[in-house]
Amino acid sequence: MPLSRAGQPQGLLPWMLPSLCAALSAVMLLILSGLFFAFPCRWLVQNGEWVYPVILGPLFVLTFCCLIALNGSDPGTLHQGSNELDPMMMPVVWVNHRAFHLQWCPKCRFHRPPRTHHCPRCNICVEDFDHHSRWVNNCVGHRNYRLYLLLVLSLCLYTLAVLVACVTVLVRTTHLPYGLDKIITIGVAVPAAGFLVPLFVLLLIKAWSVSKAERSHEGKYQYLYVKNPFDLGCARNWCFTIFAPRGPKYMAEAVGLQRAVGPDWVPMQTLHCSTGPSGPSLPAVPGPGARPHAQTQGLYTPGRAPPGSRDPADLQEATLNLELSV
């Protein structure tokens, strides 16, 4: 039985509903596709229209495989960190001359890298989090974002091709009386037309997000007055999304982005924010008798800005106040 955030057993209903929603999407695709290939597509083949099954067959296979693969894919899960990490620290990383405060995740016990978000439904931290999709019962993040784009694109093309084929059958059989083939053709064409408009709207929204290097959970006005430091330009954003390596999978118990340094290391007392270094702005210098601290290992490039990102001057003031209070 699945566990809640507090470690208590949950009922079966909260666990089954997301799985049923994901299963419903796959079942609907199979049923409508089966009816289409058994009736309208069969009629087109019998009348010499071989182009439809040649195009729609591979599109259906691609769409269904993407749906199943996305359901079981790793979105970029960052697993539980070490209990020795200090939640009171304020690690800072720089992305294109802008400082970001790494927020502490009390559920996963580590400081979240930029653009990493804790999904409340999956109870995990996801690298480069975009959103949680109920239709596949999985998060969409750094490691499966391009697979999600491929699913949306293939589903749009497949739905459009099915609708065109059904309209072709209905136009060519207007002189015939209503029979089973025509009724089922109408039954397939109506949901195909209903799904086509929201699917294309979703495709346009995702294309705009990739062009601007934005993510859904960041909000509409996240970079209204501040330049997005992750925006490399439209062409480079698309190249980065499609062709950039996904990096390693974080399958260990401790997150590889952070480590506990030795007892002879303490954080620097001042934070220099004017030069905008390419690495973390909290280097460590040796000092006697200090307790272990968590330290970021380098600039995090695949991720994106968390909600707690600040200007360098604010980070400097907050860090100094924290160190004085300790």
KOLSELO-789194 format. One record per residue (C-alpha): residue in three letters; residue number from 1; x, y, z. Coordinates in Angstrom, 3 decimals, decimal comma, m for minus. Layout:
# residues N
<kedo residu="ALA" num="NUM" u="X" v="Y" w="Z"/>
...
END
This chain:
# residues 326
<kedo residu="MET" num="1" u="0,000" v="0,000" w="0,000"/>
<kedo residu="PRO" num="2" u="1,394" v="3,448" w="m0,837"/>
<kedo residu="LEU" num="3" u="2,540" v="5,770" w="1,939"/>
<kedo residu="SER" num="4" u="1,647" v="9,384" w="2,519"/>
<kedo residu="ARG" num="5" u="4,162" v="12,187" w="3,081"/>
<kedo residu="ALA" num="6" u="4,068" v="11,538" w="6,810"/>
<kedo residu="GLY" num="7" u="4,749" v="7,854" w="6,279"/>
<kedo residu="GLN" num="8" u="1,178" v="6,706" w="7,069"/>
<kedo residu="PRO" num="9" u="m0,603" v="4,252" w="4,761"/>
<kedo residu="GLN" num="10" u="m2,984" v="5,813" w="2,264"/>
<kedo residu="GLY" num="11" u="m6,263" v="4,417" w="1,036"/>
<kedo residu="LEU" num="12" u="m6,571" v="2,726" w="m2,308"/>
<kedo residu="LEU" num="13" u="m8,734" v="5,464" w="m3,836"/>
<kedo residu="PRO" num="14" u="m6,115" v="8,298" w="m3,923"/>
<kedo residu="TRP" num="15" u="m3,634" v="5,845" w="m5,413"/>
<kedo residu="MET" num="16" u="m5,998" v="4,328" w="m7,996"/>
<kedo residu="LEU" num="17" u="m7,572" v="7,492" w="m9,432"/>
<kedo residu="PRO" num="18" u="m4,408" v="8,792" w="m11,195"/>
<kedo residu="SER" num="19" u="m3,708" v="5,314" w="m12,554"/>
<kedo residu="LEU" num="20" u="m7,270" v="5,007" w="m13,843"/>
<kedo residu="CYS" num="21" u="m6,973" v="8,379" w="m15,589"/>
<kedo residu="ALA" num="22" u="m3,770" v="7,268" w="m17,326"/>
<kedo residu="ALA" num="23" u="m5,336" v="3,930" w="m18,262"/>
<kedo residu="LEU" num="24" u="m8,401" v="5,736" w="m19,624"/>
<kedo residu="SER" num="25" u="m6,295" v="7,741" w="m22,069"/>
<kedo residu="ALA" num="26" u="m4,654" v="4,579" w="m23,423"/>
<kedo residu="VAL" num="27" u="m7,973" v="2,704" w="m23,631"/>
<kedo residu="MET" num="28" u="m9,660" v="5,594" w="m25,477"/>
<kedo residu="LEU" num="29" u="m6,830" v="5,705" w="m27,990"/>
<kedo residu="LEU" num="30" u="m7,046" v="1,952" w="m28,568"/>
<kedo residu="ILE" num="31" u="m10,860" v="1,856" w="m28,897"/>
<kedo residu="LEU" num="32" u="m11,158" v="4,800" w="m31,278"/>
<kedo residu="SER" num="33" u="m8,221" v="3,577" w="m33,345"/>
<kedo residu="GLY" num="34" u="m9,649" v="0,075" w="m33,496"/>
<kedo residu="LEU" num="35" u="m13,010" v="1,362" w="m34,707"/>
<kedo residu="PHE" num="36" u="m11,305" v="3,586" w="m37,253"/>
<kedo residu="PHE" num="37" u="m9,144" v="0,848" w="m38,768"/>
<kedo residu="ALA" num="38" u="m12,012" v="m1,658" w="m38,726"/>
<kedo residu="PHE" num="39" u="m14,596" v="0,512" w="m40,522"/>
<kedo residu="PRO" num="40" u="m13,611" v="3,832" w="m42,206"/>
<kedo residu="CYS" num="41" u="m10,063" v="2,732" w="m43,031"/>
<kedo residu="ARG" num="42" u="m11,279" v="m0,646" w="m44,316"/>
<kedo residu="TRP" num="43" u="m13,774" v="1,126" w="m46,600"/>
<kedo residu="LEU" num="44" u="m11,009" v="3,371" w="m47,961"/>
<kedo residu="VAL" num="45" u="m8,766" v="0,385" w="m48,683"/>
<kedo residu="GLN" num="46" u="m11,585" v="m1,440" w="m50,451"/>
<kedo residu="ASN" num="47" u="m12,022" v="1,603" w="m52,687"/>
<kedo residu="GLY" num="48" u="m8,342" v="1,879" w="m53,559"/>
<kedo residu="GLU" num="49" u="m7,283" v="4,569" w="m51,033"/>
<kedo residu="TRP" num="50" u="m4,098" v="2,923" w="m49,741"/>
<kedo residu="VAL" num="51" u="m2,440" v="6,164" w="m48,721"/>
<kedo residu="TYR" num="52" u="m4,502" v="6,443" w="m45,521"/>
<kedo residu="PRO" num="53" u="m3,417" v="3,173" w="m43,849"/>
<kedo residu="VAL" num="54" u="0,178" v="3,754" w="m44,991"/>
<kedo residu="ILE" num="55" u="0,250" v="7,101" w="m43,166"/>
<kedo residu="LEU" num="56" u="m2,067" v="6,368" w="m40,238"/>
<kedo residu="GLY" num="57" u="m0,536" v="3,004" w="m39,315"/>
<kedo residu="PRO" num="58" u="2,934" v="4,338" w="m38,404"/>
<kedo residu="LEU" num="59" u="1,386" v="7,425" w="m36,765"/>
<kedo residu="PHE" num="60" u="m0,734" v="5,232" w="m34,494"/>
<kedo residu="VAL" num="61" u="2,248" v="3,061" w="m33,538"/>
<kedo residu="LEU" num="62" u="4,368" v="6,149" w="m32,799"/>
<kedo residu="THR" num="63" u="1,636" v="7,802" w="m30,725"/>
<kedo residu="PHE" num="64" u="0,839" v="4,703" w="m28,672"/>
<kedo residu="CYS" num="65" u="4,517" v="3,921" w="m28,027"/>
<kedo residu="CYS" num="66" u="5,150" v="7,512" w="m26,912"/>
<kedo residu="LEU" num="67" u="2,164" v="7,340" w="m24,563"/>
<kedo residu="ILE" num="68" u="3,327" v="4,112" w="m22,929"/>
<kedo residu="ALA" num="69" u="6,963" v="5,221" w="m22,788"/>
<kedo residu="LEU" num="70" u="6,076" v="8,559" w="m21,205"/>
<kedo residu="ASN" num="71" u="3,970" v="6,811" w="m18,577"/>
<kedo residu="GLY" num="72" u="6,963" v="4,830" w="m17,320"/>
<kedo residu="SER" num="73" u="9,741" v="7,326" w="m18,038"/>
<kedo residu="ASP" num="74" u="12,013" v="9,042" w="m15,528"/>
<kedo residu="PRO" num="75" u="11,244" v="12,792" w="m15,539"/>
<kedo residu="GLY" num="76" u="14,543" v="13,612" w="m13,859"/>
<kedo residu="THR" num="77" u="13,917" v="12,467" w="m10,310"/>
<kedo residu="LEU" num="78" u="16,339" v="13,705" w="m7,668"/>
<kedo residu="HIS" num="79" u="16,200" v="11,159" w="m4,890"/>
<kedo residu="GLN" num="80" u="16,470" v="11,624" w="m1,162"/>
<kedo residu="GLY" num="81" u="19,442" v="13,642" w="0,087"/>
<kedo residu="SER" num="82" u="21,550" v="13,120" w="3,174"/>
<kedo residu="ASN" num="83" u="20,241" v="13,875" w="6,667"/>
<kedo residu="GLU" num="84" u="23,597" v="15,501" w="7,419"/>
<kedo residu="LEU" num="85" u="22,893" v="18,435" w="5,093"/>
<kedo residu="ASP" num="86" u="22,195" v="21,737" w="6,835"/>
<kedo residu="PRO" num="87" u="18,821" v="23,303" w="5,901"/>
<kedo residu="MET" num="88" u="19,959" v="26,675" w="7,296"/>
<kedo residu="MET" num="89" u="22,616" v="27,143" w="4,641"/>
<kedo residu="MET" num="90" u="22,021" v="29,426" w="1,663"/>
<kedo residu="PRO" num="91" u="23,829" v="27,914" w="m1,347"/>
<kedo residu="VAL" num="92" u="24,011" v="30,217" w="m4,340"/>
<kedo residu="VAL" num="93" u="24,679" v="29,425" w="m8,002"/>
<kedo residu="TRP" num="94" u="25,126" v="31,758" w="m10,941"/>
<kedo residu="VAL" num="95" u="23,330" v="31,425" w="m14,294"/>
<kedo residu="ASN" num="96" u="24,205" v="34,019" w="m16,946"/>
<kedo residu="HIS" num="97" u="25,386" v="36,561" w="m14,343"/>
<kedo residu="ARG" num="98" u="22,329" v="36,137" w="m12,142"/>
<kedo residu="ALA" num="99" u="22,443" v="34,624" w="m8,682"/>
<kedo residu="PHE" num="100" u="19,928" v="32,012" w="m7,544"/>
<kedo residu="HIS" num="101" u="19,263" v="30,931" w="m3,985"/>
<kedo residu="LEU" num="102" u="18,855" v="27,144" w="m3,804"/>
<kedo residu="GLN" num="103" u="15,762" v="26,470" w="m1,727"/>
<kedo residu="TRP" num="104" u="15,677" v="23,690" w="0,833"/>
<kedo residu="CYS" num="105" u="13,229" v="20,813" w="0,202"/>
<kedo residu="PRO" num="106" u="12,049" v="19,428" w="3,568"/>
<kedo residu="LYS" num="107" u="10,596" v="16,330" w="1,889"/>
<kedo residu="CYS" num="108" u="13,699" v="15,255" w="m0,033"/>
<kedo residu="ARG" num="109" u="16,254" v="16,748" w="2,394"/>
<kedo residu="PHE" num="110" u="18,479" v="18,719" w="0,015"/>
<kedo residu="HIS" num="111" u="18,782" v="22,142" w="m1,590"/>
<kedo residu="ARG" num="112" u="16,892" v="22,121" w="m4,869"/>
<kedo residu="PRO" num="113" u="18,907" v="23,083" w="m7,988"/>
<kedo residu="PRO" num="114" u="17,546" v="25,862" w="m10,210"/>
<kedo residu="ARG" num="115" u="14,216" v="25,055" w="m11,835"/>
<kedo residu="THR" num="116" u="13,791" v="21,951" w="m9,714"/>
<kedo residu="HIS" num="117" u="10,349" v="21,584" w="m8,181"/>
<kedo residu="HIS" num="118" u="8,819" v="19,177" w="m5,672"/>
<kedo residu="CYS" num="119" u="5,757" v="17,509" w="m7,198"/>
<kedo residu="PRO" num="120" u="3,111" v="17,109" w="m4,465"/>
<kedo residu="ARG" num="121" u="1,348" v="14,296" w="m6,349"/>
<kedo residu="CYS" num="122" u="4,436" v="12,132" w="m6,902"/>
<kedo residu="ASN" num="123" u="6,188" v="13,362" w="m3,729"/>
<kedo residu="ILE" num="124" u="9,522" v="13,706" w="m5,555"/>
<kedo residu="CYS" num="125" u="11,776" v="16,543" w="m6,689"/>
<kedo residu="VAL" num="126" u="12,001" v="16,734" w="m10,485"/>
<kedo residu="GLU" num="127" u="14,865" v="18,385" w="m12,353"/>
<kedo residu="ASP" num="128" u="13,740" v="21,109" w="m14,783"/>
<kedo residu="PHE" num="129" u="10,105" v="20,508" w="m13,764"/>
<kedo residu="ASP" num="130" u="7,389" v="21,541" w="m16,236"/>
<kedo residu="HIS" num="131" u="4,143" v="20,053" w="m14,931"/>
<kedo residu="HIS" num="132" u="2,464" v="16,872" w="m13,713"/>
<kedo residu="SER" num="133" u="0,356" v="15,230" w="m16,423"/>
<kedo residu="ARG" num="134" u="m2,689" v="13,357" w="m15,165"/>
<kedo residu="TRP" num="135" u="m3,179" v="11,680" w="m18,556"/>
<kedo residu="VAL" num="136" u="0,082" v="9,759" w="m18,243"/>
<kedo residu="ASN" num="137" u="0,239" v="9,770" w="m14,408"/>
<kedo residu="ASN" num="138" u="3,787" v="11,108" w="m14,505"/>
<kedo residu="CYS" num="139" u="5,732" v="14,331" w="m14,220"/>
<kedo residu="VAL" num="140" u="7,239" v="16,070" w="m17,237"/>
<kedo residu="GLY" num="141" u="10,761" v="17,258" w="m16,598"/>
<kedo residu="HIS" num="142" u="14,327" v="17,336" w="m17,843"/>
<kedo residu="ARG" num="143" u="14,656" v="13,694" w="m18,905"/>
<kedo residu="ASN" num="144" u="11,287" v="13,175" w="m20,643"/>
<kedo residu="TYR" num="145" u="10,386" v="16,665" w="m21,897"/>
<kedo residu="ARG" num="146" u="11,322" v="15,905" w="m25,516"/>
<kedo residu="LEU" num="147" u="9,329" v="12,651" w="m25,335"/>
<kedo residu="TYR" num="148" u="6,332" v="14,661" w="m24,152"/>
<kedo residu="LEU" num="149" u="6,727" v="17,068" w="m27,087"/>
<kedo residu="LEU" num="150" u="6,910" v="14,119" w="m29,478"/>
<kedo residu="LEU" num="151" u="3,723" v="12,658" w="m27,975"/>
<kedo residu="VAL" num="152" u="1,801" v="15,931" w="m28,375"/>
<kedo residu="LEU" num="153" u="3,036" v="16,379" w="m31,958"/>
<kedo residu="SER" num="154" u="2,300" v="12,797" w="m33,038"/>
<kedo residu="LEU" num="155" u="m1,118" v="12,870" w="m31,366"/>
<kedo residu="CYS" num="156" u="m2,016" v="16,092" w="m33,196"/>
<kedo residu="LEU" num="157" u="m0,961" v="14,677" w="m36,561"/>
<kedo residu="TYR" num="158" u="m2,704" v="11,348" w="m35,936"/>
<kedo residu="THR" num="159" u="m5,964" v="13,011" w="m34,857"/>
<kedo residu="LEU" num="160" u="m5,894" v="15,313" w="m37,879"/>
<kedo residu="ALA" num="161" u="m5,276" v="12,411" w="m40,258"/>
<kedo residu="VAL" num="162" u="m8,114" v="10,387" w="m38,692"/>
<kedo residu="LEU" num="163" u="m10,495" v="13,324" w="m39,046"/>
<kedo residu="VAL" num="164" u="m9,517" v="13,866" w="m42,697"/>
<kedo residu="ALA" num="165" u="m10,036" v="10,165" w="m43,460"/>
<kedo residu="CYS" num="166" u="m13,455" v="10,107" w="m41,788"/>
<kedo residu="VAL" num="167" u="m14,580" v="13,239" w="m43,646"/>
<kedo residu="THR" num="168" u="m13,399" v="11,649" w="m46,901"/>
<kedo residu="VAL" num="169" u="m15,525" v="8,570" w="m46,247"/>
<kedo residu="LEU" num="170" u="m18,581" v="10,641" w="m45,343"/>
<kedo residu="VAL" num="171" u="m18,253" v="12,838" w="m48,446"/>
<kedo residu="ARG" num="172" u="m17,880" v="9,860" w="m50,777"/>
<kedo residu="THR" num="173" u="m20,836" v="8,010" w="m49,232"/>
<kedo residu="THR" num="174" u="m23,370" v="10,842" w="m49,142"/>
<kedo residu="HIS" num="175" u="m25,487" v="9,086" w="m51,760"/>
<kedo residu="LEU" num="176" u="m25,604" v="5,847" w="m49,740"/>
<kedo residu="PRO" num="177" u="m28,124" v="5,138" w="m46,954"/>
<kedo residu="TYR" num="178" u="m26,996" v="5,139" w="m43,349"/>
<kedo residu="GLY" num="179" u="m25,360" v="1,870" w="m42,365"/>
<kedo residu="LEU" num="180" u="m22,997" v="0,559" w="m39,761"/>
<kedo residu="ASP" num="181" u="m19,910" v="1,904" w="m41,567"/>
<kedo residu="LYS" num="182" u="m21,287" v="5,428" w="m41,811"/>
<kedo residu="ILE" num="183" u="m22,560" v="5,507" w="m38,212"/>
<kedo residu="ILE" num="184" u="m19,229" v="4,347" w="m36,804"/>
<kedo residu="THR" num="185" u="m17,400" v="6,801" w="m39,063"/>
<kedo residu="ILE" num="186" u="m19,431" v="9,638" w="m37,561"/>
<kedo residu="GLY" num="187" u="m18,807" v="8,210" w="m34,087"/>
<kedo residu="VAL" num="188" u="m15,043" v="8,342" w="m34,695"/>
<kedo residu="ALA" num="189" u="m15,040" v="11,740" w="m36,419"/>
<kedo residu="VAL" num="190" u="m16,895" v="13,587" w="m33,619"/>
<kedo residu="PRO" num="191" u="m14,394" v="12,857" w="m30,796"/>
<kedo residu="ALA" num="192" u="m11,489" v="13,342" w="m33,213"/>
<kedo residu="ALA" num="193" u="m12,762" v="16,832" w="m34,030"/>
<kedo residu="GLY" num="194" u="m13,326" v="17,534" w="m30,330"/>
<kedo residu="PHE" num="195" u="m9,775" v="16,533" w="m29,350"/>
<kedo residu="LEU" num="196" u="m8,085" v="18,241" w="m32,281"/>
<kedo residu="VAL" num="197" u="m8,593" v="21,873" w="m31,192"/>
<kedo residu="PRO" num="198" u="m7,264" v="21,561" w="m27,610"/>
<kedo residu="LEU" num="199" u="m4,384" v="19,398" w="m28,815"/>
<kedo residu="PHE" num="200" u="m3,251" v="22,004" w="m31,322"/>
<kedo residu="VAL" num="201" u="m3,630" v="24,754" w="m28,714"/>
<kedo residu="LEU" num="202" u="m1,453" v="22,706" w="m26,365"/>
<kedo residu="LEU" num="203" u="1,098" v="22,185" w="m29,141"/>
<kedo residu="LEU" num="204" u="1,269" v="25,932" w="m29,796"/>
<kedo residu="ILE" num="205" u="1,665" v="26,686" w="m26,087"/>
<kedo residu="LYS" num="206" u="4,516" v="24,206" w="m25,738"/>
<kedo residu="ALA" num="207" u="6,209" v="25,508" w="m28,889"/>
<kedo residu="TRP" num="208" u="6,050" v="29,036" w="m27,454"/>
<kedo residu="SER" num="209" u="7,437" v="27,803" w="m24,110"/>
<kedo residu="VAL" num="210" u="10,390" v="26,112" w="m25,798"/>
<kedo residu="SER" num="211" u="11,085" v="29,203" w="m27,895"/>
<kedo residu="LYS" num="212" u="11,174" v="31,375" w="m24,765"/>
<kedo residu="ALA" num="213" u="12,881" v="28,761" w="m22,519"/>
<kedo residu="GLU" num="214" u="10,007" v="28,869" w="m20,050"/>
<kedo residu="ARG" num="215" u="8,267" v="26,215" w="m17,967"/>
<kedo residu="SER" num="216" u="4,605" v="25,878" w="m17,045"/>
<kedo residu="HIS" num="217" u="4,977" v="25,916" w="m13,248"/>
<kedo residu="GLU" num="218" u="6,955" v="29,168" w="m13,251"/>
<kedo residu="GLY" num="219" u="3,868" v="31,278" w="m13,907"/>
<kedo residu="LYS" num="220" u="2,848" v="33,585" w="m16,710"/>
<kedo residu="TYR" num="221" u="4,635" v="36,694" w="m15,376"/>
<kedo residu="GLN" num="222" u="7,807" v="35,082" w="m13,996"/>
<kedo residu="TYR" num="223" u="10,105" v="36,998" w="m16,395"/>
<kedo residu="LEU" num="224" u="7,896" v="40,004" w="m17,171"/>
<kedo residu="TYR" num="225" u="10,296" v="42,588" w="m15,727"/>
<kedo residu="VAL" num="226" u="13,471" v="40,483" w="m15,458"/>
<kedo residu="LYS" num="227" u="15,239" v="38,838" w="m18,382"/>
<kedo residu="ASN" num="228" u="15,065" v="35,070" w="m18,364"/>
<kedo residu="PRO" num="229" u="18,655" v="33,928" w="m17,735"/>
<kedo residu="PHE" num="230" u="17,940" v="30,551" w="m19,348"/>
<kedo residu="ASP" num="231" u="16,796" v="32,077" w="m22,653"/>
<kedo residu="LEU" num="232" u="19,510" v="31,472" w="m25,270"/>
<kedo residu="GLY" num="233" u="17,466" v="32,642" w="m28,241"/>
<kedo residu="CYS" num="234" u="14,744" v="30,807" w="m30,164"/>
<kedo residu="ALA" num="235" u="17,024" v="28,650" w="m32,346"/>
<kedo residu="ARG" num="236" u="19,427" v="27,731" w="m29,540"/>
<kedo residu="ASN" num="237" u="16,547" v="26,986" w="m27,178"/>
<kedo residu="TRP" num="238" u="15,122" v="24,460" w="m29,634"/>
<kedo residu="CYS" num="239" u="18,540" v="22,906" w="m30,242"/>
<kedo residu="PHE" num="240" u="19,143" v="22,653" w="m26,499"/>
<kedo residu="THR" num="241" u="15,721" v="21,067" w="m25,897"/>
<kedo residu="ILE" num="242" u="15,965" v="18,489" w="m28,686"/>
<kedo residu="PHE" num="243" u="19,681" v="17,665" w="m28,989"/>
<kedo residu="ALA" num="244" u="21,303" v="18,476" w="m25,639"/>
<kedo residu="PRO" num="245" u="22,450" v="15,435" w="m23,621"/>
<kedo residu="ARG" num="246" u="20,177" v="14,612" w="m20,726"/>
<kedo residu="GLY" num="247" u="22,989" v="13,938" w="m18,278"/>
<kedo residu="PRO" num="248" u="23,200" v="11,222" w="m15,622"/>
<kedo residu="LYS" num="249" u="20,290" v="9,672" w="m13,776"/>
<kedo residu="TYR" num="250" u="20,305" v="10,383" w="m10,050"/>
<kedo residu="MET" num="251" u="19,403" v="6,940" w="m8,775"/>
<kedo residu="ALA" num="252" u="21,548" v="6,930" w="m5,623"/>
<kedo residu="GLU" num="253" u="20,215" v="7,656" w="m2,137"/>
<kedo residu="ALA" num="254" u="22,196" v="10,893" w="m1,851"/>
<kedo residu="VAL" num="255" u="21,895" v="13,538" w="m4,521"/>
<kedo residu="GLY" num="256" u="25,137" v="13,849" w="m6,469"/>
<kedo residu="LEU" num="257" u="24,871" v="17,629" w="m6,748"/>
<kedo residu="GLN" num="258" u="25,704" v="18,098" w="m3,063"/>
<kedo residu="ARG" num="259" u="28,111" v="16,543" w="m0,604"/>
<kedo residu="ALA" num="260" u="29,081" v="16,905" w="3,036"/>
<kedo residu="VAL" num="261" u="32,567" v="18,408" w="3,322"/>
<kedo residu="GLY" num="262" u="35,019" v="17,645" w="6,076"/>
<kedo residu="PRO" num="263" u="35,037" v="19,165" w="9,572"/>
<kedo residu="ASP" num="264" u="37,901" v="21,519" w="8,651"/>
<kedo residu="TRP" num="265" u="35,772" v="23,517" w="6,210"/>
<kedo residu="VAL" num="266" u="33,518" v="26,464" w="6,989"/>
<kedo residu="PRO" num="267" u="31,637" v="28,820" w="4,641"/>
<kedo residu="MET" num="268" u="33,172" v="32,163" w="3,713"/>
<kedo residu="GLN" num="269" u="31,933" v="35,040" w="5,840"/>
<kedo residu="THR" num="270" u="31,310" v="37,408" w="2,935"/>
<kedo residu="LEU" num="271" u="29,555" v="36,885" w="m0,373"/>
<kedo residu="HIS" num="272" u="31,104" v="38,595" w="m3,389"/>
<kedo residu="CYS" num="273" u="28,314" v="39,173" w="m5,890"/>
<kedo residu="SER" num="274" u="29,685" v="41,953" w="m8,075"/>
<kedo residu="THR" num="275" u="31,730" v="39,916" w="m10,514"/>
<kedo residu="GLY" num="276" u="29,177" v="37,178" w="m11,242"/>
<kedo residu="PRO" num="277" u="31,361" v="34,038" w="m11,086"/>
<kedo residu="SER" num="278" u="30,626" v="31,009" w="m13,171"/>
<kedo residu="GLY" num="279" u="30,381" v="28,725" w="m10,128"/>
<kedo residu="PRO" num="280" u="28,739" v="28,858" w="m6,670"/>
<kedo residu="SER" num="281" u="29,208" v="32,027" w="m4,704"/>
<kedo residu="LEU" num="282" u="29,753" v="30,285" w="m1,371"/>
<kedo residu="PRO" num="283" u="33,258" v="28,841" w="m1,521"/>
<kedo residu="ALA" num="284" u="34,739" v="27,201" w="1,530"/>
<kedo residu="VAL" num="285" u="37,956" v="28,064" w="3,298"/>
<kedo residu="PRO" num="286" u="39,674" v="25,979" w="5,979"/>
<kedo residu="GLY" num="287" u="38,885" v="26,728" w="9,587"/>
<kedo residu="PRO" num="288" u="39,371" v="24,889" w="12,853"/>
<kedo residu="GLY" num="289" u="36,665" v="23,059" w="14,706"/>
<kedo residu="ALA" num="290" u="33,799" v="23,646" w="12,300"/>
<kedo residu="ARG" num="291" u="30,938" v="21,228" w="11,793"/>
<kedo residu="PRO" num="292" u="30,169" v="19,660" w="8,389"/>
<kedo residu="HIS" num="293" u="28,305" v="21,801" w="5,860"/>
<kedo residu="ALA" num="294" u="26,600" v="21,049" w="2,574"/>
<kedo residu="GLN" num="295" u="28,324" v="22,560" w="m0,407"/>
<kedo residu="THR" num="296" u="27,286" v="22,747" w="m4,058"/>
<kedo residu="GLN" num="297" u="29,841" v="21,319" w="m6,451"/>
<kedo residu="GLY" num="298" u="29,454" v="23,639" w="m9,427"/>
<kedo residu="LEU" num="299" u="27,228" v="25,651" w="m11,693"/>
<kedo residu="TYR" num="300" u="24,043" v="23,838" w="m12,499"/>
<kedo residu="THR" num="301" u="23,255" v="24,323" w="m16,185"/>
<kedo residu="PRO" num="302" u="20,415" v="21,887" w="m17,105"/>
<kedo residu="GLY" num="303" u="17,989" v="23,263" w="m14,510"/>
<kedo residu="ARG" num="304" u="16,127" v="26,508" w="m14,196"/>
<kedo residu="ALA" num="305" u="15,322" v="29,242" w="m11,689"/>
<kedo residu="PRO" num="306" u="13,407" v="28,344" w="m8,532"/>
<kedo residu="PRO" num="307" u="10,794" v="30,669" w="m7,111"/>
<kedo residu="GLY" num="308" u="13,304" v="31,873" w="m4,484"/>
<kedo residu="SER" num="309" u="15,751" v="33,455" w="m6,933"/>
<kedo residu="ARG" num="310" u="16,949" v="36,910" w="m5,929"/>
<kedo residu="ASP" num="311" u="19,235" v="39,704" w="m6,985"/>
<kedo residu="PRO" num="312" u="22,878" v="39,467" w="m5,831"/>
<kedo residu="ALA" num="313" u="22,552" v="42,377" w="m3,374"/>
<kedo residu="ASP" num="314" u="19,564" v="40,782" w="m1,639"/>
<kedo residu="LEU" num="315" u="21,355" v="37,437" w="m1,414"/>
<kedo residu="GLN" num="316" u="24,410" v="39,099" w="0,097"/>
<kedo residu="GLU" num="317" u="22,364" v="40,889" w="2,754"/>
<kedo residu="ALA" num="318" u="20,338" v="37,753" w="3,600"/>
<kedo residu="THR" num="319" u="23,484" v="35,636" w="3,896"/>
<kedo residu="LEU" num="320" u="25,231" v="38,115" w="6,187"/>
<kedo residu="ASN" num="321" u="22,151" v="38,381" w="8,427"/>
<kedo residu="LEU" num="322" u="21,918" v="34,595" w="8,659"/>
<kedo residu="GLU" num="323" u="25,590" v="34,220" w="9,572"/>
<kedo residu="LEU" num="324" u="25,363" v="36,977" w="12,214"/>
<kedo residu="SER" num="325" u="22,297" v="35,395" w="13,796"/>
<kedo residu="VAL" num="326" u="24,101" v="32,033" w="14,035"/>
END
